[in-house]
Amino acid sequence: MEPRAIAEIVGPGLVFALACLAPILALPILILISGRFGADIAAPVTQIVEWASDWAERLAQMCIALLAVLVGLVVVLRYGFGVSSNALQESTLYAHALAFLLAAAAALGRDGHVRVDVFYARLAPKRKAAIDLFAYCVFAAPMLVAILHFSGPFVERSWRIGERSAEADGLAGLFVLKTAIPVFAVLLLAQALAEACRNACVLRAVTPAPRRFPRDEPRDEPRDEAHPG
């Protein structure tokens, strides 16, 4: 059967998902198979990804600072001078949404996401790595690919019509805010790739690339003799 016929059967959504998941699975699998060789190939990738996540986190911090200023301004104007502005109130929603979406990848890199478990904290490092690698490849990556797939037309239509606030005096750049959704998915997907590579390194007992994000309780990562830390 020709590739085009296969694509028509399984649907473009699945083809898109497989294409996006291929690099997510390829690098960790290469590390699991080849060890140090795969880790050396993955190292610059993880460093570039964490550099992008770091800068996104800095933008998120700026959004949080702006949010604090805007909320204070809204309160002072409303209760001090009886002045209300839909544009100003919407700007607080924009700042909050951007802070959340942009900081997600760095939160994953810092292991700062909410983890509900009973047994995980007591497991050995390799078992933790195996669980995390499975979760990144089987749960996180498909979910983020789905967000990318379904948000594409949503964002494209918003840009095409120049979508703005439903309020007459609201903000005009709603399409810009919606663009943060696929940006969030790309950043988090890339960070999931970096974490999957690190976990594969733990399973193969090779030293991964240095972390850009410090962790409060860092996992004990093995150090191979060829690349002492």
C-alpha positions in Angstrom: 0.0 0.0 0.0 1.3 3.5 -0.9 2.1 6.0 1.9 -0.6 8.3 0.6 -3.3 5.6 0.9 -2.1 4.8 4.4 -2.3 8.4 5.4 -5.8 8.6 4.1 -6.8 5.6 6.2 -5.2 6.5 9.5 -5.9 10.2 9.1 -3.7 13.3 9.1 -4.0 13.7 12.8 -2.2 10.4 13.5 0.4 11.0 10.9 1.1 14.4 12.4 1.3 12.8 15.9 3.7 10.1 14.8 5.9 12.7 13.0 6.1 14.8 16.1 6.7 11.9 18.4 9.5 10.5 16.3 12.3 12.8 17.7 10.9 12.4 21.2 11.3 8.7 21.0 14.4 8.5 18.8 16.9 10.2 21.1 16.1 8.4 24.3 16.0 5.1 22.4 19.4 5.9 20.9 20.8 6.5 24.3 19.3 3.2 25.6 20.9 1.4 22.7 24.3 3.0 22.4 24.9 4.6 25.8 27.6 7.3 25.7 27.4 7.7 22.0 23.7 8.6 22.2 24.2 10.8 25.3 26.9 12.8 23.4 24.4 13.4 20.6 21.6 14.4 23.0 23.7 16.7 25.1 23.6 19.8 22.8 19.9 19.2 22.2 19.0 19.2 25.9 21.2 22.3 26.5 19.5 24.2 23.6 16.0 23.1 24.9 16.8 24.2 28.5 18.2 27.5 27.2 14.9 28.2 25.5 12.9 27.1 28.6 15.1 29.4 30.8 14.4 32.4 28.6 10.7 31.6 28.6 10.8 31.4 32.4 12.4 34.9 32.5 9.6 36.2 30.3 7.1 34.6 32.7 8.8 36.3 35.7 8.3 39.6 33.9 4.7 38.8 33.4 4.2 38.0 37.1 5.8 41.3 38.0 3.6 43.1 35.5 0.6 41.2 36.9 1.3 42.5 40.4 1.5 46.1 39.2 -1.6 45.8 37.1 -3.7 44.2 39.9 -2.5 47.0 42.3 -3.5 49.6 39.7 -6.9 48.1 39.1 -7.6 48.1 42.9 -6.4 51.7 43.4 -8.4 53.0 40.4 -11.6 51.2 41.3 -11.7 51.7 45.0 -9.7 54.9 45.2 -11.1 56.8 42.3 -14.2 54.8 41.1 -12.6 54.2 37.7 -12.9 50.9 35.9 -11.4 49.8 32.7 -12.1 46.6 30.8 -8.8 46.8 29.0 -6.9 47.1 32.2 -8.7 44.2 33.8 -8.2 42.0 30.7 -4.5 42.9 30.8 -4.2 41.1 34.2 -5.7 38.0 32.6 -3.2 38.2 29.7 -0.3 38.5 32.1 -1.5 35.6 34.2 -2.1 33.4 31.2 1.3 34.2 29.7 3.1 33.6 33.0 1.5 30.2 33.4 2.1 29.1 29.8 5.6 30.3 29.5 6.8 28.9 32.9 5.5 25.4 32.4 8.6 24.1 30.6 11.0 25.4 33.2 8.8 24.0 36.0 9.2 20.6 34.4 12.9 21.1 34.2 13.1 22.0 37.9 10.8 19.1 38.8 8.4 21.7 40.2 5.2 20.2 38.9 2.7 18.6 41.2 3.5 15.0 41.7 1.0 12.8 43.5 2.4 9.4 44.4 2.7 6.9 47.2 5.7 4.8 46.2 7.8 6.9 43.8 9.8 8.8 46.4 11.0 5.5 47.9 12.2 4.0 44.6 15.8 3.7 43.5 17.1 6.3 40.9 16.9 3.8 38.0 13.3 2.9 38.8 12.4 6.5 39.0 14.1 7.1 35.7 12.2 4.3 34.0 8.8 5.6 35.3 9.6 9.1 34.2 10.8 8.0 30.8 7.6 6.0 30.3 5.4 8.9 31.4 7.1 11.4 29.1 6.9 9.2 26.0 3.5 7.6 26.6 1.5 10.4 28.3 3.1 13.8 28.1 4.3 13.8 24.5 1.0 12.5 23.0 -1.0 15.0 25.0 1.2 17.9 23.9 1.1 16.8 20.3 -2.7 16.8 20.5 -2.7 20.3 21.9 -0.5 21.4 19.0 -2.8 19.6 16.5 -6.1 21.0 17.8 -4.9 24.5 18.6 -3.5 25.1 15.1 -6.8 25.9 13.4 -8.0 27.7 16.5 -5.0 30.1 16.5 -4.9 30.4 12.7 -8.6 31.6 12.6 -7.9 34.0 15.4 -5.1 35.6 13.4 -7.1 35.6 10.2 -9.9 37.6 11.7 -7.7 39.7 13.9 -9.6 38.6 17.0 -10.1 41.1 19.8 -11.9 41.4 23.0 -15.7 41.0 23.0 -15.9 44.2 25.1 -15.8 47.5 23.1 -13.1 49.0 25.3 -11.2 45.7 25.7 -7.8 44.7 24.3 -7.4 44.2 20.6 -4.7 41.5 20.6 -6.5 38.4 21.6 -5.0 36.5 18.7 -1.5 37.2 20.2 -2.5 35.7 23.5 -4.0 32.6 21.8 -0.6 32.1 20.0 0.9 31.3 23.4 -1.0 28.0 23.5 1.0 26.3 20.7 4.2 28.0 22.0 3.5 26.5 25.4 3.0 23.0 23.8 6.3 23.3 21.8 8.3 24.4 24.8 6.9 21.7 27.1 7.3 19.0 24.5 10.9 20.0 24.0 11.6 20.0 27.7 9.9 16.6 28.0 12.4 15.4 25.3 15.3 16.7 27.4 14.0 15.0 30.5 13.4 11.8 28.6 17.1 11.9 27.4 18.3 12.4 31.0 16.3 9.5 32.3 17.6 7.3 29.5 21.1 8.3 30.6 20.3 7.3 34.2 19.2 3.9 32.9 22.4 3.4 30.9 24.6 4.7 33.8 26.1 7.5 31.7 26.5 11.2 32.7 23.9 13.4 31.1 24.5 17.1 30.1 24.8 19.5 33.0 21.4 20.8 34.2 20.5 24.4 33.6 17.8 24.2 36.2 18.8 23.5 39.8 16.6 21.2 41.8 15.8 21.3 45.5 16.2 17.6 45.8 18.3 16.5 42.8 18.2 12.9 41.7 21.5 11.0 42.1 22.7 10.8 38.5 25.5 8.4 37.8 28.9 9.6 36.6 30.8 7.4 34.1 34.5 7.2 34.3 35.1 8.7 30.8 33.3 11.9 31.7 33.8 12.7 35.4 31.7 15.7 36.7 
